[in-house]
Amino acid sequence: MTRGRIDLKVVTDRASAIRRMIAQLRALPCASIEEFTSDFRTPAAAESLLRRAIEALMDIARHLLAKGHGIGTLEYREIARVASERGLVTDAALSSRFVEIAGFRNRLTHFYNEVTPGELRDILVQRIDDLERVTAELEAAATRLAPDA
């Protein structure tokens, strides 16, 4: 694949969408598993918002790999792994989490019946910051890669 021009609007639009979804995820009641599951719509909303936020994150990484590095379509885990190898996510621990995030999106999409409300709640309580951190690293990488940023 031939390198192209990084479109910062694509990156900022997706990053803004991710932040909106994270804000909505943080607004969900999840002080306890009982609270989280007391309304069947809460886990469903969490699942949808989380999947969409991860997909937007992967869209940013895919765009940066394609336009900034000339690397074509990859499976989500590979996008995360190659993005880290190419310096789009520089923190080693966060790079590892990015691969896990990509894998979790695959579970949400293909093995949704195995994802439990407790697992969703745990992610919201313990891991939602990882999405924000990866988003920020990808935005910084976009700025570095864009010639006239």
SVG drawing of the C-alpha trace seen along z (x, -y; Angstrom):
<svg xmlns="http://www.w3.org/2000/svg" viewBox="-34 -23 42 41">
<polyline fill="none" stroke="black" stroke-width="0.4" points="0.0,0.0 1.2,-3.5 1.5,-6.1 -0.8,-9.0 -1.8,-12.1 -2.9,-11.8 -6.3,-13.4 -6.3,-15.1 -10.0,-15.6 -10.6,-11.9 -8.4,-11.5 -10.0,-14.3 -13.6,-13.3 -13.0,-9.7 -11.2,-10.8 -14.1,-13.2 -16.6,-10.3 -14.5,-8.1 -14.5,-10.7 -18.2,-11.2 -18.8,-7.5 -16.4,-7.3 -18.3,-10.1 -21.6,-8.1 -19.9,-4.9 -18.8,-6.8 -22.4,-8.0 -23.7,-4.5 -24.6,-3.3 -21.8,-0.8 -21.1,-1.3 -21.9,2.4 -22.8,5.3 -26.3,5.2 -26.7,1.5 -25.2,2.2 -27.6,5.1 -30.7,3.7 -31.8,2.3 -31.2,4.7 -30.5,1.7 -27.3,0.7 -25.2,3.7 -26.6,3.4 -25.7,-0.2 -22.2,0.5 -21.6,3.2 -22.7,1.1 -20.8,-2.1 -17.6,-0.1 -17.6,1.7 -18.2,-1.5 -15.5,-3.3 -13.0,-0.5 -14.0,-0.4 -13.4,-4.2 -10.0,-3.7 -9.1,-1.0 -10.2,-3.3 -7.7,-5.9 -4.9,-3.4 -5.8,-1.8 -5.8,-5.3 -2.4,-6.2 -0.9,-2.8 -2.3,-3.1 -1.5,-6.8 1.5,-7.3 3.2,-3.9 1.7,-2.4 0.4,0.6 -2.9,2.0 -5.9,3.6 -5.1,5.9 -7.1,7.8 -7.8,5.7 -5.2,7.4 -2.7,6.9 -3.6,3.3 -2.9,2.8 0.3,4.8 1.7,3.1 0.7,-0.4 2.8,0.2 5.7,1.6 5.6,-1.6 5.6,-3.9 2.0,-5.0 1.6,-3.8 4.9,-4.3 4.2,-3.1 5.0,0.7 2.3,1.5 -0.3,-0.5 0.7,1.2 0.0,4.6 -3.4,3.2 -4.1,2.0 -3.8,5.5 -6.1,6.7 -8.6,4.0 -8.6,5.1 -9.2,8.7 -12.0,7.6 -13.7,5.9 -13.6,9.2 -15.2,10.9 -17.9,8.2 -18.6,8.8 -18.2,12.5 -18.5,14.0 -21.0,11.6 -22.9,14.4 -19.7,15.1 -19.3,11.5 -20.8,11.2 -22.3,8.1 -19.7,8.5 -16.9,8.4 -18.4,5.2 -18.7,3.5 -15.1,4.4 -13.9,2.9 -15.8,-0.3 -14.6,-0.5 -10.9,0.6 -9.9,0.1 -11.8,-2.8 -8.8,-5.1 -6.8,-2.8 -9.1,-3.8 -8.5,-7.5 -4.7,-6.9 -4.5,-5.0 -6.6,-7.7 -4.3,-10.4 -1.2,-8.5 -2.7,-8.0 -3.6,-11.7 0.0,-12.6 1.2,-10.2 -1.1,-11.7 0.3,-15.1 3.8,-13.8 3.0,-12.0 1.0,-14.8 3.4,-17.0 1.6,-20.3 0.2,-19.7"/>
</svg>
